Amino acid sequence: MGLLNLLLSDPLTFVLVALPLLYSIIIHELAHGWVAYKMGDPTAKRLGRLSLNPLKHLDPIGTLMLFLVGFGWAKPVPVNFDNLRDLRKGLIFVSSAGIVANM
């Protein structure tokens, strides 16, 4: 039953595992928005999504799935690729940003 069993059996370990997992998802999405912003798209910044505040990013179902099965997701950061100064590089860099942030 994923992280919920850990919560019941060892609450301290649950916190030590759950918080980094939640923030890795948040940082993943933040990275997409930040790179898009640096490449000319202000959409995520304008919508307040360039933030480490979990409430701006967490998807209720994705968070629940993280705790139930150990795999979750956040709300995707909006990117308007028409605003990017270099579309080809922008597609590559914005798409890669989340992966690089998680590494």
Residue pairs with C-beta under 8 A, 6 or more apart in sequence:
1 68
2 66
2 67
2 68
2 69
2 70
3 14
3 17
3 18
3 21
3 66
3 67
3 68
3 70
4 67
4 68
6 13
6 14
6 17
7 14
7 18
7 67
18 66
18 67
21 66
21 72
22 54
22 58
22 63
22 66
23 52
23 54
24 102
25 57
25 58
25 62
25 66
25 72
25 73
25 74
26 52
26 54
26 57
26 58
26 74
27 52
27 101
27 102
28 74
28 98
28 99
28 101
28 102
29 49
29 57
29 74
29 75
29 76
29 77
29 98
30 49
30 50
30 51
30 52
30 57
30 77
30 101
31 97
31 98
31 100
31 101
32 44
32 76
32 77
32 79
32 94
32 95
32 97
32 98
33 43
33 44
33 45
33 49
33 50
33 77
33 78
33 79
34 44
34 50
34 97
35 93
35 94
35 97
36 43
36 44
36 77
36 79
36 83
36 84
36 90
36 94
37 44
37 45
37 50
39 84
39 85
39 86
39 89
39 90
39 93
39 94
40 83
40 84
40 85
40 90
41 79
41 80
41 81
41 83
41 84
41 90
42 83
43 78
43 79
43 80
43 83
44 50
44 77
44 78
44 79
47 78
48 56
49 56
49 57
49 77
49 78
51 57
57 74
57 75
57 77
58 74
58 75
59 72
59 73
59 74
59 75
62 72
62 73
62 74
62 75
63 72
64 72
65 71
65 72
65 73
66 72
66 73
79 94
81 87
81 90
81 91
81 94
84 90
84 91
84 94
